[in-house]
Amino acid sequence: MERALLVICICVAGYASFVQSDTRESNEFYTMLLRDSDPGLFPAREQPLKVTLGLDLAAIRQVDTTRDEVEIMAMRTIGWKNPFITQEDKAKHKGPISVDIKHIWTPDIVAYNPVHAPESLSPPLAVVNPDGETFYIPNERIRFTCNLEKFETDEGSNCTLRYGSWTRSGDKIGLIGNDVTTDSFQKNPRIELLNTYTEVQVKHYPCCSESYPSVVFTLNIRKRNALRSLFSW
Ligand SMILES: *[C@@H]1O[C@H](CO)[C@@H](O)[C@H](O)[C@H]1NC(C)=O
């Protein structure tokens, strides 16, 4: 009896220690969310679960034409809706809360053509709205491969950054690509960003009936050239 009580106390203390919400009301929402969340369980009532992916490009840091590599800084916006939040829960809670992603399921969207693991420059926190809309927006430095043969020509090179789910096919995760945003883009004195494109591409493999969608962000970049800017009227 006493032992059971002790175990319960320890559990409750452990639980409370990772509650980060700052108001009683959001605390309730947080407790409810964690009660119904299992980071390992795919949270879809209806499949595929819609997952949106966007890229907010902050800077192009480096273009390495000898290695065919480009390095950018960008915030990756990943959004989805937790379907297990009921109308009742929604009515009870107002503001969004911030949750460590280790406590909730997050889509396993990864870059397919990085040179090494992207460096995350932000805390691993997601924002969950009362209706279940969830956003995880890691700020990352990522270096990826790109054919830079045309980097010094007028048309420039199209550098593509491809993202998709590592383990789930299109009938589980329905990927939606948002346009690349450049509101906070810092100009590089040596590199010109001419255009950006977003496309969802779907692959099929001979083995399987499933489709494998990926979001392809294309950055059309070229070497900045003083002469060219002088004569391009
Ligand atoms: C870059 O991609 C866009 C869109 O697919 C295309 O219209 C354009 O011709 C491409 N440019 C180069 C240099 O490949």
PDBQT file of the ligand as one rigid body, heavy atoms in Angstrom, charges set to zero:
ROOT
HETATM    1  C1  LIG A 301      14.985  25.674 -63.162  1.00  0.00    +0.000 C 
HETATM    2  O1  LIG A 301      13.715  25.088 -62.908  1.00  0.00    +0.000 OA
HETATM    3  C2  LIG A 301      12.625  25.786 -63.477  1.00  0.00    +0.000 C 
HETATM    4  C3  LIG A 301      11.362  25.144 -62.998  1.00  0.00    +0.000 C 
HETATM    5  O2  LIG A 301      11.374  23.768 -63.171  1.00  0.00    +0.000 OA
HETATM    6  C4  LIG A 301      12.773  25.785 -65.002  1.00  0.00    +0.000 C 
HETATM    7  O3  LIG A 301      11.728  26.507 -65.580  1.00  0.00    +0.000 OA
HETATM    8  C5  LIG A 301      14.113  26.411 -65.367  1.00  0.00    +0.000 C 
HETATM    9  O4  LIG A 301      14.319  26.328 -66.759  1.00  0.00    +0.000 OA
HETATM   10  C6  LIG A 301      15.249  25.708 -64.659  1.00  0.00    +0.000 C 
HETATM   11  N1  LIG A 301      16.506  26.401 -64.901  1.00  0.00    +0.000 N 
HETATM   12  C7  LIG A 301      17.643  25.761 -65.116  1.00  0.00    +0.000 C 
HETATM   13  C8  LIG A 301      18.838  26.600 -65.287  1.00  0.00    +0.000 C 
HETATM   14  O5  LIG A 301      17.713  24.550 -65.177  1.00  0.00    +0.000 OA
ENDROOT
TORSDOF 0
